[in-house]
Amino acid sequence: MIEDREEWLADTLVTLADTLIARFDVVEFLLMLAERIQELIEHSEVGLILVDTEGRLRVMASSTERTRMIELFEIQTSEGPCWDCYRGGKPVLNADLAQTGARWPVFTPLAVAAGFQMVHAMPMRLRDQVIGAANIFSQTPVTISGPDIHLVQALADAATIGLLQARAAQRAADLAEQLQHALNSRVAIEQAKGAVAERANVDMDTAFGWLRGFARTNNLRLADVALGVVTRTVSVETLMAASAELTRNSSYQPPRR
Amino acid sequence: MAAPTTLQASPPRAIPSLPPGTEPPTPSGAPSSVLQQSPSSLQQLCDACAEVSSLRASIVLGTESHPQAAMAASDGAAEIEEFQLTLGEGPGIDAQADACPVLVEDLSSTAGRWTQFVPAAQGLGVGAAFAFPLQVGAIRTGVLCLYASLPYPLSASRLRDLTALAGMVSDVVLAMQSAVAMEELAWSLSRATEHRSVVHQATGMVSVQLDSSMQDAFATLRSRAFTESVGVDEIAQRVVERMLRFDL
């Protein structure tokens, strides 16, 4: 729970600005935003989902990056809060899963089985176009209202800005260029997770933690580290060693899982 | 410079001239997978792109170490491509290097980008250029370039079509390089489950199991899906759950 909201907001803005100035890492930026939204809404999991050029929903980042969660975000291929938000262009707020069985017959039982009670989706907009949505799943029936709605929308807007790298995206082509780049970065990270998981015999979540930890400590883009793993210029042993180093350093907070 | 018409239906060939200091992409130095496809299929694919888009098209294939190992060009695109590769600058070069599409709707307003390529291309009657990397995450196989004779504003639907075309070309090239039967490719594409993260995770795992490239690992998953008549995601799920291995 956030104790001082003003301090939290200031900290979030500073971190965002910092991320935009530094060697820009679009996936890390979106991961960070997902984590911030998660902090805002108690007992939640957050996914940032983009619509690719062919109109498919693609998961770009999620707050805990647990494989099970990514899959739950991914199943909304033709129904679910994210799909409704994208198609309708409006926020889906406080949808109680006890009452959405008819509205989302596939999504609802899977989300309930995963322990969720309430879901929300906030559009990521570029002018009048919806380019994706911030998806929030809550484990408690807590509702989002008032200032929190604006805060979540502000963070979703920040995701759009970050995705476009603050460029004045006047043309549809600008968005397509950035979107394709971001999607490919994400796919490369999934491929690298698989390679690390297989080589070190760990699960995907651990593999992700190592990749991210290594990128952070070495000030590298997550996608570049992923490419390094895939092309074997970064060895799994190096990742493991870096991760062990991080664990020893008490001041560092490893990515939550 | 060869007349464009003489290039029609010719096999992909090594790039004739490269910037000084560049390693010539000789067939012996090129990765074998790039050269596995039958010589005319790349040309056919390229011609199909030109026909479908009503634009001039070129496809340059390569890998990280050999970015320009083979190429094909439709009528009127070969000269443009030769300029781009010889000069070492242009939308296709940038698209490949940055792994992101480069979409130039009006070549006359590129603000000093590609100072040599732009006048050369304009001299060949090019008004707009669109370059799409042929890429699935870390799998980078080359670039598709499309050229229009006049400035060419991209509507949202046109952009969607061209991006979809590039996606299909990428898939076909992957299948060609791994010697996958076209019916296998058609099968897996029709299932439309390949963008799920589990598929990419499994690709990474299988590449380690087989000590192979990501391309070949991806092809292996597709091939198994075809053999078992299930979606690629189902095979991938089994791999990720460690119920299925490919090195046994």
Boltz contact constraints between the chains, C-beta under 6 A:
constraints:
  - contact:
      token1: [A, 53]
      token2: [B, 160]
      max_distance: 6.0
  - contact:
      token1: [A, 53]
      token2: [B, 163]
      max_distance: 6.0
  - contact:
      token1: [A, 54]
      token2: [B, 164]
      max_distance: 6.0
  - contact:
      token1: [A, 70]
      token2: [B, 197]
      max_distance: 6.0
  - contact:
      token1: [A, 74]
      token2: [B, 196]
      max_distance: 6.0
  - contact:
      token1: [A, 172]
      token2: [B, 156]
      max_distance: 6.0
  - contact:
      token1: [A, 172]
      token2: [B, 159]
      max_distance: 6.0
  - contact:
      token1: [A, 173]
      token2: [B, 103]
      max_distance: 6.0
  - contact:
      token1: [A, 173]
      token2: [B, 154]
      max_distance: 6.0
  - contact:
      token1: [A, 176]
      token2: [B, 159]
      max_distance: 6.0
  - contact:
      token1: [A, 177]
      token2: [B, 100]
      max_distance: 6.0
  - contact:
      token1: [A, 177]
      token2: [B, 101]
      max_distance: 6.0
  - contact:
      token1: [A, 180]
      token2: [B, 100]
      max_distance: 6.0
  - contact:
      token1: [A, 180]
      token2: [B, 101]
      max_distance: 6.0
  - contact:
      token1: [A, 181]
      token2: [B, 100]
      max_distance: 6.0
  - contact:
      token1: [A, 184]
      token2: [B, 99]
      max_distance: 6.0
  - contact:
      token1: [A, 184]
      token2: [B, 135]
      max_distance: 6.0
  - contact:
      token1: [A, 184]
      token2: [B, 137]
      max_distance: 6.0
  - contact:
      token1: [A, 187]
      token2: [B, 137]
      max_distance: 6.0
  - contact:
      token1: [A, 187]
      token2: [B, 200]
      max_distance: 6.0
  - contact:
      token1: [A, 188]
      token2: [B, 137]
      max_distance: 6.0
  - contact:
      token1: [A, 188]
      token2: [B, 138]
      max_distance: 6.0
  - contact:
      token1: [A, 190]
      token2: [B, 197]
      max_distance: 6.0
  - contact:
      token1: [A, 190]
      token2: [B, 200]
      max_distance: 6.0
  - contact:
      token1: [A, 190]
      token2: [B, 201]
      max_distance: 6.0
  - contact:
      token1: [A, 191]
      token2: [B, 137]
      max_distance: 6.0
  - contact:
      token1: [A, 191]
      token2: [B, 138]
      max_distance: 6.0
  - contact:
      token1: [A, 191]
      token2: [B, 200]
      max_distance: 6.0
  - contact:
      token1: [A, 191]
      token2: [B, 203]
      max_distance: 6.0
  - contact:
      token1: [A, 191]
      token2: [B, 204]
      max_distance: 6.0
  - contact:
      token1: [A, 191]
      token2: [B, 214]
      max_distance: 6.0
  - contact:
      token1: [A, 193]
      token2: [B, 201]
      max_distance: 6.0
  - contact:
      token1: [A, 194]
      token2: [B, 201]
      max_distance: 6.0
  - contact:
      token1: [A, 194]
      token2: [B, 204]
      max_distance: 6.0
  - contact:
      token1: [A, 194]
      token2: [B, 205]
      max_distance: 6.0
  - contact:
      token1: [A, 195]
      token2: [B, 204]
      max_distance: 6.0
  - contact:
      token1: [A, 195]
      token2: [B, 208]
      max_distance: 6.0
  - contact:
      token1: [A, 198]
      token2: [B, 205]
      max_distance: 6.0
  - contact:
      token1: [A, 198]
      token2: [B, 208]
      max_distance: 6.0
  - contact:
      token1: [A, 199]
      token2: [B, 208]
      max_distance: 6.0
  - contact:
      token1: [A, 204]
      token2: [B, 201]
      max_distance: 6.0
  - contact:
      token1: [A, 227]
      token2: [B, 138]
      max_distance: 6.0
  - contact:
      token1: [A, 230]
      token2: [B, 138]
      max_distance: 6.0
